[in-house]
Amino acid sequence: MKLSLYTDDLREAPVDLLAVGVFSDEPDRGLTFAHLNRGLDGALESACREEDFKGRPGQTLVFNVGGGLLAKRVLVYGYGPRAGYGPEAARRLAGEAARVALKVGAASMALQLTIPEQGDGEPQSVLALVQALAEGAELGTYRYVEYRTKEQRPTALKEAKVAFVAEDVQGIRGAQLRAALQKGQAMADAVAVARDLVNCPPNVLTPIELSERAKKVAKAHELAIKVLTVRDMERQNMNLHLGVGKGSRNEPRLVHMTYTPDKKTSDRVICLVGKGLTFDAGGLSLKPADGMMEMKIDMGGAAAVIGAMQAVANLKPGCVVHGIIGAAENMPDGNAIRPGDIITGKKGISVEILNTDAEGRLVLADALAYAQDQRPTDIVDLATLTGACMVALGKLTAGAFVREEDLAEDLAAAWKESGEAFWRMPLDGALRDQLDSDVADIKNLGERWGGAITAALFLQAFVDEGVRWAHLDVAGPVFSGKAAGHTPKGATGFGVRTLAALVERLAARTEA
């Protein structure tokens, strides 16, 4: 889609759809709305009253223009109170506008850029909003139709304009604004990569196929990549990862992508580690039928890492970044690991298997050990790890378990910038004794209560002190049951934007 800037009168915007955001606590719904309403002789305000449009968050009204504007339709979008406005609200406006544009067959749209506070034209604030509008516009057009055999309606939306009054962005060069558009488009493309991977059916996206798709991303974006086969992993004693994959005819793989800057400006070495269970039947601890229905999403962490590595290649930070993915399929057959087995992995820690459906942490344990061979300063792992995290936080928010306070601050800043919903959870050491085993160094499962915490504590046992480490449990938000704003029904690509923002933030520091 073509993205551009528009600074002329909105009433003269030659587009099929004009999207305007309004605040629920602002008189006359804002100056832009009032300006458009006058051009329509008050018809827009009358339509809002008739439809009981109050500007509540996410509330929409589509108005078919009969005359007075060049635009054919106006979408009025509710931001809610002005105090809550920011890039994520702008991203949702753009996403909603894109979905409406597709629905009505619009080929072009204009998105109003609203400044957070009256007169606040700070460059970083404005550029973040422009980037968010670009991201939302692209993400809102996302459709996964690869396996739909009936003729699909072609995507009509070909152009989006970010519209604003020039006085609102005084002191910001046009080149900066256009760069923000390009960055938003590149970030949305990276999210779409993750969405495609999670949406792909498990009979197609095996561990080997996941590694092949990672290779395509690496080749297209000039990233180094190597893929460890079963033989390679045996040489490195990655027996936990191999054990999970033993019950499947589809062999496991470990994928290692590397971004190396042309010129290093920071000594930080960042490892992004993703859980890549391309399908999880639970192994011999078989899931109930309903529990398997969405288990193709169990590689959502790996998908986010692959998408983030594409984003990193476009951002070109001044530090080394590794993307490490443990890919396997957890199935039951005569070779599958059993409850009661004891397995020693790459780290040299013996694990008693209590439940073969607690398999993601086993794959991650070996991947984390492998990551430490890269001598990182920071490790962040992403995984659709526990249902317990969804019980605690719901399906819209991910849990963040962070060992070091300074990394927690960096992550909080990154997810605030990305607009993705995280909540910091405790690494409560008082629960660690639940993982004590009578016959091995550690068990792979604790009690029912606090299950997300004990899963994180298990992973912590495989990460040395001295390396900043965080575990992100993204089980809930990687898949959505309905479309809203820039989020489609199905895979969301959750985590890509936060990882990219974190890498940018850490790379800006000159010392590790």
NUDOMI-758372 format. One line per field, with one value per residue (C-alpha): x, y, z; residue in one letter. Coordinates in pm, 1 decimal, padded with zeros to 6 digits. Example, Ala and Ser with C-alpha at 12.3 -4.5 7.8 and 13.67 -1.06 7.14 Angstrom:
u <- (01230.0/01367.0) $
v <- (-00450.0/-00106.0) $
w <- (00780.0/00714.0) $
r <- (a/s) $
***
This chain:
u <- (00000.0/00123.5/00162.9/00193.6/00144.0/-00145.9/-00150.1/-00433.2/-00786.3/-00949.4/-01268.7/-01075.0/-00911.3/-00970.5/-01022.1/-01289.4/-01275.8/-01178.0/-01109.0/-01130.4/-01071.2/-01268.2/-01252.1/-01540.8/-01457.5/-01386.7/-01639.8/-01782.9/-01591.5/-01277.2/-01181.1/-01133.5/-01475.0/-01636.7/-01462.2/-01593.0/-01938.0/-01967.8/-01880.6/-02170.3/-02415.1/-02434.0/-02524.5/-02228.9/-02323.3/-02685.1/-02574.7/-02372.1/-02675.5/-02902.1/-02656.9/-02580.1/-02214.1/-02032.8/-01669.7/-01620.4/-01297.3/-01333.2/-01682.6/-01733.1/-01975.1/-01957.9/-02123.6/-02197.7/-02121.7/-02375.8/-02191.6/-01984.3/-01665.5/-01462.4/-01441.8/-01717.3/-01743.0/-01635.5/-01541.4/-01569.6/-01369.8/-01390.3/-01064.4/-01232.5/-01094.8/-00809.4/-00587.6/-00571.0/-00469.7/-00140.2/00014.7/-00186.8/-00514.5/-00391.7/-00289.2/-00638.5/-00802.3/-00593.3/-00660.1/-01034.0/-01030.8/-00844.3/-01094.9/-01386.6/-01215.3/-01185.7/-01547.1/-01685.4/-01436.5/-01254.2/-00933.3/-00795.9/-00828.0/-00700.5/-00620.6/-00634.6/-00321.9/-00423.4/-00160.7/-00176.9/-00218.1/-00307.1/00015.2/00228.0/00420.3/00730.6/00908.5/00928.2/00561.0/00448.0/00676.5/00555.4/00196.4/00276.9/00450.9/00151.0/-00092.4/00120.8/00139.7/-00233.4/-00321.0/-00106.2/-00204.9/-00574.5/-00553.6/-00408.5/-00593.6/-00485.9/-00646.1/-00374.7/-00597.4/-00928.9/-01012.3/-01311.9/-01246.4/-01148.8/-01241.6/-00919.5/-00779.2/-00915.1/-00721.6/-00416.4/-00335.3/-00342.6/-00266.8/-00172.5/-00347.9/-00258.5/-00236.3/00116.1/00124.3/00090.1/00427.8/00635.7/01006.3/00974.2/01122.5/00924.4/01201.3/01150.6/00777.7/00829.3/01086.9/00827.5/00582.9/00844.4/00932.5/00567.8/00523.6/00835.9/00717.7/00376.0/00539.2/00736.5/00418.8/00251.0/00535.5/00458.0/00083.9/00133.4/00344.4/00095.1/-00200.5/-00029.9/-00181.3/00034.2/00033.1/00224.8/00428.8/00637.0/00960.3/01155.9/00920.5/00946.4/01323.6/01287.6/01065.9/01317.2/01579.8/01367.8/01337.3/01710.5/01798.3/01560.2/01695.9/02065.1/02068.3/02305.0/02131.8/02217.0/01984.0/02079.6/01955.0/01895.4/02257.8/02381.1/02165.4/02283.5/02641.9/02541.9/02351.2/02024.1/01837.7/01544.7/01460.1/01519.3/01309.0/01004.8/01036.0/01084.8/00713.6/00672.1/00775.3/00860.9/01214.1/01292.8/01519.4/01701.2/01716.8/01981.7/01944.1/02203.6/02204.7/02548.5/02568.3/02796.9/02930.9/02900.4/02808.0/02717.3/02876.4/02539.9/02464.5/02092.2/01938.5/01570.6/01458.7/01128.3/00932.1/00842.2/00605.7/00448.0/00180.6/00127.0/-00089.8/00048.4/00258.0/00163.6/-00000.6/-00254.2/-00462.2/-00843.1/-00981.7/-01093.9/-00750.4/-00587.5/-00805.4/-00570.0/-00241.9/-00094.7/-00040.5/00212.5/00491.8/00372.6/00691.2/00908.2/00697.1/00743.5/01120.4/01136.0/00923.0/01134.3/01454.8/01311.9/01226.7/01577.8/01730.2/01531.0/01601.0/01977.0/02069.0/02436.6/02459.6/02455.7/02115.9/02055.1/01718.4/01710.4/01414.3/01352.5/01120.9/00955.9/00624.8/00488.6/00306.4/00239.1/00388.7/00610.0/00920.3/00767.6/00910.8/00714.4/00609.8/00881.3/01167.2/01478.6/01658.8/01976.3/01999.8/02269.9/02309.0/02392.1/02084.0/01880.5/01503.2/01235.8/00941.4/00611.1/00394.3/00484.5/00244.6/00481.6/00709.5/00770.7/00992.7/01204.1/01266.1/01335.6/01577.8/01810.9/01754.9/01845.9/02159.8/02249.3/02181.3/02434.3/02702.2/02667.9/02791.4/02486.2/02430.4/02052.6/01821.2/01446.5/01242.1/00886.9/00656.0/00293.4/00391.1/00101.8/-00274.0/-00217.8/-00100.9/-00428.3/-00620.7/-00434.9/-00435.3/-00695.9/-00641.1/-00540.2/-00242.5/00090.9/00285.2/00639.5/00874.3/01192.6/01486.3/01674.0/01508.2/01691.0/01578.0/01224.0/01239.8/01366.5/01092.6/00821.1/00937.0/00939.9/00588.1/00459.3/00607.0/00468.1/00119.4/00122.7/-00031.6/00203.2/00183.6/00483.1/00443.7/00645.4/00934.8/00831.9/01119.9/00893.3/00737.2/01070.3/01052.3/00755.2/01013.5/01235.0/01271.3/01362.9/01545.1/01673.9/01793.0/01454.6/01099.4/00931.4/00606.0/00495.3/00154.5/-00156.5/-00156.3/00098.2/00165.6/00287.1/00530.9/00678.1/00717.9/00921.5/01122.1/01201.5/01343.9/01538.2/01730.5/01885.8/02005.4/02327.4/02354.4/02525.1/02302.4/01995.5/01698.9/01324.1/01056.3/00742.9/00442.9/00232.7/-00016.7/-00323.3/-00268.3/-00100.2/-00443.0/-00768.5/-01123.8/-01250.1/-01126.7/-01094.5/-00887.7/-00559.8/-00600.6/-00753.0/-00938.5/-00672.1/-00299.3/-00206.2/00174.9/00193.5/00543.1/00715.1/00678.9/00786.5/01098.9/01194.3/01141.5/01350.4/01638.5/01632.1/01636.7/01924.7/02128.9/02117.2/02351.3/02719.8/02826.3/02698.3) $
v <- (00000.0/00349.3/00574.5/00951.2/01280.4/01521.6/01880.8/02042.8/02107.2/01778.1/01884.3/01870.7/01531.4/01321.9/00987.7/00723.4/00719.7/00991.5/00871.7/01122.1/01052.3/01238.6/01259.0/01183.0/01475.1/01747.5/02019.7/01991.9/01661.8/01857.5/02128.3/01894.3/01737.2/02080.7/02192.5/01890.2/01924.0/02281.2/02160.5/01917.3/02174.8/01997.4/01657.5/01483.0/01596.4/01498.9/01149.8/01117.4/01211.8/00972.2/00684.0/00778.5/00822.9/00951.9/00900.4/00606.7/00408.5/00207.9/00337.0/00402.1/00576.3/00551.7/00845.7/00834.9/01180.1/01315.2/01641.8/01909.0/01697.3/01528.6/01213.3/00960.4/00841.5/00962.9/00726.4/00888.1/00694.1/00731.5/00779.1/00811.2/01077.9/01288.7/01194.6/00834.9/00925.4/00807.6/00599.4/00286.6/00478.1/00616.6/00266.0/00137.6/00422.3/00338.8/-00033.2/00018.6/00254.4/-00002.3/-00274.2/-00045.3/00051.5/-00313.5/-00379.4/-00095.9/-00138.2/00191.3/00229.6/00523.6/00670.9/00963.0/00932.8/01237.1/01291.5/01421.8/01581.9/01449.7/01787.2/02120.8/02278.4/01972.6/01926.0/01762.6/01570.4/01233.7/01248.4/01341.2/01090.9/00810.2/00892.8/00899.5/00562.0/00423.0/00537.5/00369.8/00048.7/00043.4/00107.8/-00182.2/-00417.9/-00346.6/-00474.9/-00812.0/-01119.9/-01485.3/-01643.5/-01882.1/-02188.2/-02033.2/-02198.0/-01981.7/-01656.1/-01387.8/-01023.9/-00843.6/-00592.9/-00262.5/-00035.2/00089.1/00425.2/00581.3/00944.7/01074.3/01410.4/01699.4/02075.7/02188.4/02419.9/02115.5/01977.3/02292.3/02221.0/01862.3/01801.9/01626.8/01370.6/01274.6/01232.3/01017.5/00807.2/00748.9/00626.8/00388.9/00260.6/00194.4/00007.2/-00204.0/-00286.3/-00389.8/-00613.7/-00784.7/-00839.9/-00988.3/-01243.3/-01362.2/-01369.8/-01581.3/-01832.1/-01873.4/-01897.6/-02164.3/-02513.1/-02760.7/-03022.8/-02766.0/-02580.8/-02864.4/-02785.5/-02832.9/-02604.1/-02342.5/-02347.6/-02313.9/-02008.2/-01856.9/-01909.8/-01716.7/-01424.2/-01435.2/-01440.3/-01156.9/-00936.4/-01029.2/-01207.4/-01493.4/-01821.2/-02175.2/-02462.1/-02741.1/-03086.9/-03379.9/-03487.5/-03136.2/-03117.0/-03459.5/-03333.3/-03045.1/-03271.0/-03090.4/-03390.7/-03198.0/-03047.6/-03379.4/-03562.7/-03348.0/-03422.1/-03799.8/-03877.1/-03721.4/-03829.8/-03463.0/-03402.2/-03109.6/-02823.2/-02537.7/-02217.8/-01951.6/-01617.7/-01343.0/-00972.9/-00810.3/-00433.8/-00286.7/-00060.5/-00153.7/00136.3/-00075.2/-00374.2/-00523.2/-00870.9/-00946.6/-01293.6/-01330.6/-01687.9/-01828.6/-02142.4/-02312.8/-02602.9/-02629.3/-02853.3/-02965.0/-03269.9/-03298.0/-03606.7/-03907.4/-03663.0/-03616.2/-03300.7/-03330.2/-03279.0/-02920.8/-02838.0/-02921.9/-02705.1/-02406.6/-02581.4/-02472.0/-02141.8/-02299.7/-02161.3/-01802.8/-01712.3/-01841.7/-01651.7/-01330.6/-01380.7/-01437.3/-01127.4/-00928.2/-01033.4/-00901.4/-00575.8/-00558.0/-00601.3/-00297.0/-00089.1/-00155.9/-00111.4/-00083.7/-00407.9/-00781.6/-00951.7/-01327.6/-01491.7/-01847.4/-02079.3/-02421.1/-02598.8/-02935.1/-03119.9/-03277.8/-03599.9/-03938.7/-04257.9/-04544.3/-04323.8/-04037.3/-03938.0/-04064.6/-03921.8/-04040.4/-04011.4/-03823.0/-03626.3/-03419.5/-03135.8/-02908.1/-02715.1/-03035.1/-03008.6/-03328.7/-03292.9/-03530.5/-03532.2/-03525.0/-03422.8/-03437.0/-03150.5/-02918.2/-02949.9/-02590.5/-02524.1/-02827.0/-02695.8/-02349.0/-02482.7/-02612.5/-02302.7/-02079.3/-02282.9/-02245.6/-01871.1/-01835.8/-01976.0/-01649.5/-01455.7/-01229.3/-00930.8/-00973.8/-01268.4/-01237.1/-01549.9/-01556.1/-01851.2/-01953.6/-02130.9/-02168.1/-02160.8/-02038.2/-01702.9/-01665.4/-01750.5/-01470.4/-01203.5/-01298.9/-01336.9/-00979.3/-00934.6/-01117.1/-01187.6/-01054.3/-01227.5/-01022.2/-01104.8/-00771.8/-00441.8/-00240.3/-00480.8/-00458.1/-00081.6/-00124.4/-00374.3/-00154.5/00133.9/-00095.4/-00226.6/00123.4/00232.4/-00070.4/-00047.5/-00421.9/-00521.0/-00675.7/-00702.1/-00773.5/-01091.6/-01197.9/-01443.1/-01560.1/-01764.0/-01900.1/-02128.5/-02269.2/-02571.8/-02697.7/-02789.8/-02989.5/-03351.1/-03656.0/-03817.7/-03534.6/-03176.1/-03030.4/-03129.2/-02987.9/-02909.5/-02753.3/-02739.6/-02608.6/-02277.4/-02029.3/-02240.0/-01949.1/-01848.8/-02195.2/-02229.7/-01908.9/-02029.0/-02348.2/-02145.8/-01922.9/-02229.0/-02250.5/-01889.0/-01789.5/-01488.8/-01199.1/-01219.1/-00997.2/-01225.6/-01193.0/-01447.7/-01332.0/-01565.8/-01464.3/-01752.2/-01526.9/-01244.7/-01431.8/-01535.1/-01341.2/-01470.0/-01150.9/-00858.4/-00510.2/-00209.5/-00329.0/-00677.8/-00942.5/-01255.4/-01525.3/-01468.7/-01122.6/-01115.0/-01014.5/-00948.8/-00838.5/-00466.6/-00490.9/-00691.6/-00447.0/-00149.0/-00316.4/-00383.5/-00021.7/00101.5/-00123.9/-00061.2/00314.1/00260.0/00273.6/00030.7/-00307.9) $
w <- (00000.0/-00083.7/00222.3/00192.4/00377.2/00320.5/00451.1/00251.7/00375.3/00479.2/00307.1/-00019.6/00042.1/-00274.0/-00100.1/-00071.5/00310.1/00555.5/00913.9/01199.3/01567.5/01835.1/02213.7/02446.3/02676.0/02419.3/02325.6/01974.1/01932.8/01840.8/01593.7/01296.7/01344.7/01374.9/01054.2/00862.6/01017.0/00891.7/00543.6/00568.0/00707.1/01043.7/00901.0/01063.5/01413.7/01349.0/01247.4/01569.9/01779.3/01592.9/01642.5/02004.3/01916.2/02226.6/02127.3/02362.9/02303.3/01982.4/01903.8/01532.1/01300.1/00919.2/00743.1/00369.2/00229.1/-00018.0/-00086.3/00081.1/00093.7/-00175.8/00038.6/-00026.9/00333.9/00676.2/00958.6/01301.5/01560.9/01938.0/02126.5/02466.0/02703.9/02567.2/02863.1/02737.1/02383.5/02235.8/01956.2/02032.5/01998.0/01665.0/01558.1/01635.0/01442.7/01136.6/01169.2/01201.3/00902.5/00691.9/00779.3/00694.8/00368.4/00269.9/00362.9/00148.8/-00136.4/-00082.4/-00282.7/-00081.5/00264.9/00469.0/00840.4/01062.9/01274.1/01616.2/01842.5/02204.3/02372.6/02221.5/02098.2/02178.6/01856.6/02005.2/01726.7/01904.3/01998.9/01647.2/01474.4/01702.0/01605.3/01233.5/01264.9/01455.5/01186.5/00919.8/01123.0/01187.7/00824.6/00706.4/00987.7/00934.6/00576.8/00683.7/00559.0/00564.6/00259.4/00139.3/00171.2/00063.1/-00268.9/-00354.9/-00536.4/-00288.3/-00316.0/-00411.5/-00165.7/-00293.1/-00054.8/-00239.5/-00078.9/00266.9/00346.0/00691.0/00709.0/00940.1/00964.1/00883.9/01188.1/01417.6/01309.5/01290.7/01325.6/01199.0/00857.0/00587.4/00557.1/00924.5/00873.6/00564.4/00752.6/01027.5/00761.7/00622.4/00968.1/01044.4/00718.5/00781.3/01133.9/01005.5/00745.3/01022.9/01226.3/00917.6/00891.2/01244.7/01173.4/00862.0/01053.0/01337.5/01099.4/00889.1/00946.0/01140.7/00865.7/00657.4/00919.7/01064.9/01252.6/00929.6/00736.3/01011.8/00971.8/00593.4/00632.1/00873.0/00602.8/00352.9/00593.5/00660.3/00291.6/00204.8/00483.2/00480.4/00814.7/00890.2/00972.4/01066.8/01142.3/01380.8/01283.3/01518.0/01476.3/01554.8/01866.1/01981.3/01967.2/02194.4/02438.4/02372.8/02505.2/02652.1/02314.1/02138.5/02395.0/02321.6/01950.2/01987.5/01968.6/01624.7/01276.7/01209.6/01335.0/01566.5/01465.4/01634.0/01429.1/01490.4/01307.9/01355.7/01279.8/01282.5/01223.5/00961.1/01234.1/01600.3/01825.2/02129.4/02301.7/02388.6/02257.7/02265.0/02234.2/02148.3/02217.5/02092.4/02170.5/01841.7/01911.6/01569.2/01718.0/02075.2/02135.6/02488.7/02421.7/02633.7/02877.3/02599.5/02589.1/02566.8/02216.4/02281.1/02418.1/02085.9/01865.7/01862.4/01930.7/01598.8/01783.0/02019.6/01803.3/01857.0/02044.6/01761.1/01506.4/01704.0/01711.1/01333.3/01275.2/01519.3/01344.1/01016.4/01192.4/01340.3/00994.1/00878.2/01190.0/01165.8/01534.5/01626.3/01825.5/01759.2/01785.9/01783.4/01716.7/01852.0/01797.0/01943.9/01700.0/01770.1/01751.6/02069.8/01974.1/02139.8/02001.4/02117.5/02115.2/02312.6/02649.2/02949.5/03283.6/03520.7/03269.2/03374.5/03103.0/03125.8/02875.6/02737.9/03064.6/03254.3/03477.6/03514.4/03479.8/03608.4/03368.1/03555.2/03263.8/02894.9/02824.0/03010.4/02709.5/02603.8/02903.3/02811.4/02459.6/02596.0/02857.3/02586.3/02370.5/02664.7/02725.3/02357.5/02376.4/02656.0/02426.5/02232.5/02540.0/02556.2/02778.6/02752.7/02689.6/02636.3/02570.7/02436.4/02472.0/02467.8/02785.1/03028.4/03049.5/03404.9/03270.1/03078.9/03396.3/03573.1/03303.1/03042.9/02669.4/02589.8/02821.1/02836.8/03153.6/03197.0/03441.4/03471.9/03696.8/03685.9/03769.4/03503.8/03231.6/03370.3/03319.5/02963.3/02881.2/03031.1/02812.7/02507.5/02555.4/02626.2/02292.9/02107.9/02258.2/02333.7/02665.5/02924.1/03300.8/03519.3/03723.5/04028.6/04017.4/04362.7/04501.4/04775.0/04512.4/04394.3/04623.2/04418.2/04153.5/04390.2/04280.4/04490.5/04199.2/03977.1/03996.8/03910.4/03808.7/03499.5/03678.6/04005.6/04170.9/03999.7/04185.9/04055.4/03747.4/03534.0/03809.8/03860.6/03482.3/03483.4/03784.2/03594.6/03305.5/03543.3/03662.0/03313.7/03291.7/03466.1/03692.6/03520.2/03213.0/03217.0/03151.0/03099.7/03019.9/02837.5/02857.5/02555.6/02559.5/02559.2/02309.8/02020.6/01887.1/01882.4/01859.2/01692.8/01486.5/01638.0/01533.0/01383.2/01534.5/01305.8/01399.3/01427.2/01469.5/01598.3/01561.4/01927.1/02063.5/01742.2/01806.6/02171.0/02087.4/01812.1/02043.4/02315.0/02075.4/01957.7/02315.9/02425.4/02111.4/02173.2/02467.5/02386.5/02661.5/02770.1) $
r <- (m/k/l/s/l/y/t/d/d/l/r/e/a/p/v/d/l/l/a/v/g/v/f/s/d/e/p/d/r/g/l/t/f/a/h/l/n/r/g/l/d/g/a/l/e/s/a/c/r/e/e/d/f/k/g/r/p/g/q/t/l/v/f/n/v/g/g/g/l/l/a/k/r/v/l/v/y/g/y/g/p/r/a/g/y/g/p/e/a/a/r/r/l/a/g/e/a/a/r/v/a/l/k/v/g/a/a/s/m/a/l/q/l/t/i/p/e/q/g/d/g/e/p/q/s/v/l/a/l/v/q/a/l/a/e/g/a/e/l/g/t/y/r/y/v/e/y/r/t/k/e/q/r/p/t/a/l/k/e/a/k/v/a/f/v/a/e/d/v/q/g/i/r/g/a/q/l/r/a/a/l/q/k/g/q/a/m/a/d/a/v/a/v/a/r/d/l/v/n/c/p/p/n/v/l/t/p/i/e/l/s/e/r/a/k/k/v/a/k/a/h/e/l/a/i/k/v/l/t/v/r/d/m/e/r/q/n/m/n/l/h/l/g/v/g/k/g/s/r/n/e/p/r/l/v/h/m/t/y/t/p/d/k/k/t/s/d/r/v/i/c/l/v/g/k/g/l/t/f/d/a/g/g/l/s/l/k/p/a/d/g/m/m/e/m/k/i/d/m/g/g/a/a/a/v/i/g/a/m/q/a/v/a/n/l/k/p/g/c/v/v/h/g/i/i/g/a/a/e/n/m/p/d/g/n/a/i/r/p/g/d/i/i/t/g/k/k/g/i/s/v/e/i/l/n/t/d/a/e/g/r/l/v/l/a/d/a/l/a/y/a/q/d/q/r/p/t/d/i/v/d/l/a/t/l/t/g/a/c/m/v/a/l/g/k/l/t/a/g/a/f/v/r/e/e/d/l/a/e/d/l/a/a/a/w/k/e/s/g/e/a/f/w/r/m/p/l/d/g/a/l/r/d/q/l/d/s/d/v/a/d/i/k/n/l/g/e/r/w/g/g/a/i/t/a/a/l/f/l/q/a/f/v/d/e/g/v/r/w/a/h/l/d/v/a/g/p/v/f/s/g/k/a/a/g/h/t/p/k/g/a/t/g/f/g/v/r/t/l/a/a/l/v/e/r/l/a/a/r/t/e/a) $
***
